[in-house]
């Protein structure tokens, strides 16, 4: 098989089954269902055919790479969102060729900054799994430098109930009411997001469209002052977030109630566990929900010279 020359082309719909099989055999830490593969590729708002490439050997997919272009406050950013090579075809330069092709396509559009995996609002993981030495070494070899770390946490939903009524009564003393969001809340909610977390608008919009909405909000004086969502990304897998509270009202316990409401939702929906991705306040989730760190990731960045 090593004598068969690899060929490269753009991803097509006809590749779906072969890509799913190759990915799941090659990426044990991030398996994909057919629904998740669809969500991460064609359903990504930034999906472009020229940024989704496959390598084929003897009629079978041997490698796959996908990038997206994301706009940030500091300009366009390219993200190498997905990249995998079948184990039998590694060390043949396939991954390097796919990476170079994606980088060149993004470079031709004026991109000078590249990240790996972290492509909100639609992402599979916030970085490269720290356990995957080969993947970490691959990106470092190709000029990507450490840009921090990230972690996911997990909550066992079967171990305990998630009552929130007592905490809600305490919030009522401060004039705060919590409830499930409704379509009519969209305007106020977007105002809060625009003021503090504009990059989360798309994820929150997805959670609001679920039936019933997988989104809980806090209101004070008739306006939305906090929110917590779930099933907005990696749908069907029990992902929590994003969540936020208006800066002037932090410390009252709003985030605690909204988190508990979402976890109770997920448990009622039949999820045995919840994933809290890309966590910063680890202690908060440990204390409120008994969450534990389940995965750690290395984040990488590559900046091209002007």
N, C-alpha and C positions, 0 to 999 in steps of 0.2 A: 504493500500500500504506500510505502514511503516514496516509491518512484512515480506516483501519480501527481502531476502538477496541480497545485491549487488554482482555482479560478475565483475571481471576485466580481460581485455585482450588487445592485441595490436589492433590498428586501422586498419580496412580493407576498401577496396573500396566500399564494400556493405553498409558501414556506412554513405556514403556521405550525402544522403537526411536527415537522422535522425540527423546527426551531425549539418547540416546547420540549421535545425529547432530548435534544442536545443540551439545552440549558439545565434541565433537571438532573442530567447525568454529570454535569460539570460544575454546578454551583450548589453544593449540598447545604449551605447556610441560608440560601434564599430561594427555596423551591417555588415554582409558579404553577398555579392552576390555569386552565384555559382562560378563565375570566380575568385573572391577574395579568396574564401575558397580554391580553387585549387592552387592559387598562394602562399598562406601562408603555405600550408601543402606540398602536394606531389611535387610541383614545387620549393620548397626551396632547394637550392643545398646541404643543410645540413640535409635534411629529412632522418630519419632512423626509421624503423618500431618499434624498441625497445624503441625509444624515443617518441612514439606517443601512448598514452594509453586511453582507454575508460572504463567507468563504465556503466554497463548495469543493469537495474532493470525491471523485468517483460517484457523483450524483447525490451525495449526502452532505448535509451542512456540517462543516468542521469548525466554524467560528462565526461569531456574530458580534457586531459593535453598533451601538446607537448613541448619538449625541443629540443634545437640544441646545437651542440658543435661548437664554433667559435675559431679560432686561432687568438691570439693577439700578439703584440710585447713582452708582458710579460708572454706568455704561453697560454695554453688552457683555455677557459672560457665557462662555461655552462650557457645557457640562458633558463629560463622558459618562453617560447615564448607565449604560449596560455594556459589558464586555465579557465574553467567555470564549474559550477554545476547548474543543473536545480533547480529553486527555490523550487519546491515541495520536493526536496531531500537534501536540505541544512541542516546543523547541524547534519549530520549523520556520519561525518568523511570522506566523499568521497573525498573532496578536499585535505584533509591532506594525505590520502592514495595515491592519484595520485601524489601529490608533492613529497612525500617520495620515491615513486618508481622511479620517474624521477631523483631525486637527487642521489639515490643509483646507478643507472645505469651510471650516469656521474662520480660519485666518483670512480667507478670501473675502469674508464679509466684515472684516474689520475687527474681529475678536482678538484680544491680546491676553486675556486672562482665562484660564481653564481650571475647572474643578472636577472632582471625581465623585459620582453618585448623587451628590446633594443637589437635587433638581426640584425643589418645591415649586408649585403646589402638588406635583405628581412625582413621587420618588419611591424607590423600593427600599433603600437604606440610606442613612446619613453619611456614609463613608465606606471605607474598605474594612471588612471584618478583621480585627486584630489577630485572629487565629490563622488567617490565610497568608502565610509567609510568602508564597509564590506571587500572589497578587500585589502585596505591599512592595516586594522587591521589584516587580515588573514596573510599577509606576515610578518608583524612585530611580530606576535605571533610565527611564525616559524623561528625566528632568523635572519630575513632580516633587515638590518639597513639602514637608509636614506643615499643616495649617491648623493644628489643634486636634482634639479628640472629641468624640461624642459617645453617648451611651443610650441604649434602650433599657427600659425597665419592664418588669412583668408583674402582674397581679393575679394571684390564684383566686378566681371568682367563686370557686366551690367551697372554700374554707370558711367563709363568714358572710353574714348579711351586710348590707351597706345602708343602714338607716340614716336619714338626714332630717327628720322632722324636728328634733330638738334644736339642731343648729339653725333651721329655718325660723323657728320661733325667736331665737336670739337675734337673728337678722331683722325680723319685723320691728323690733324695738328701735332700730336705726332707720326705719322706713324702707327697708329693702325687701322686695318680694321676688321669689324664684319660681319659675315654671318652664314648661316645655315651650320652645319657640313656635310661632305661627307665621304663615306667609305674610301677614300684615305687619310683622315686626321687621321686615326686611329693610325698610328705609332707615329706622333708628339704628339698627344693627350695622348697616353699612356706614353710617356716620361715625360710629364708635371705631370701626375698623379703619376707616380712612384717616382718622385722627391719630391712631396709635399703631395699628398693625396692617397697613395696606397690603402687604404680601400674603396675608392670610385670607383675603376675600374669597378667592376661588374655592379653597377647601371648605370654608364655612358655608358657601353657597351650595356645595354638594350635600353637606349634612342637612341643610334646610330642605332640600328637595326629597329627602327620604320620606317614606310613609310608614309610621309617623316620623316627623322630623327627628333626626338624631342630634338634636341641639337643644341645650337648656340655657336660659338667660336669666340675668338678674336685672330688676328694674327698680328705679328710685325716682320719685316724682314723675312717673310716666315715661321716663326715658331708659334705654338700655345702658347698663353700667358694667355688665360683665357677661361672659358667655363661655360655654364649654361644649365641644363637639366630639362626635365619634363617628366612625365609618365614613370618614371624608377622604381617606387615602388608604390604599391597600384594602379595598372594600371586601367585606365578608370575612375578614380575618381578626376582627376585634381590636382594631387600632383606635386609640384615644387621641383626641386633640384636633386642632389647637384649642387653647384656653387662654383667656385674658380677663383682667379686671381693670377698670379705669384707675389710673395712678392715684387719684385723690381718695379712693375708697379702699385701698389695700389695707390689710390688717384687721378687717371686720370679720373675716371668715367666709367671704363670698366664694372664693375659689374652692374652698373645702366643700361647701354645699354643692356647687356645680359639678365637681369631680365625683362626689358620691352619687349624685343623680345619674350621671352617665354610667358609672360602674353598675348601678342597680339596673339600668336599662340593658346593658350588655349581658348581665347575668340572666335577666328575664328572656333575652333573645336566644339563650342557649349557648353562649360562649363560655367555655371552661376557664379561659384566662383572658386578660386584657394586656395589650402591648402599649406602653407609653414611650413613644419614640423621641429621640433627639432631646434628651432631658438635660436641663440645667439645674433646677432646684431639686436635687436628689433627695435631700432630707425631708422636704415637704411631702413627697409621694411616699417615702418610707413611713412617715408618721401618720399620715391620713389614711393610707390604703394598704399599708404593709407591703408596698412594692419592693422588689429586689432588682438589682442590676443584672440583666440577663445577657446583654451583649455589649461589647465595646468596639469602637471603630476608630480608624485613623483617617483624618481628613487631609486631602492633598490639594495643592495649588501649583500651577505653572504659569509664570508671567513672562511673556515674550518681550524682548527689548524693543523700544520704539523704532 
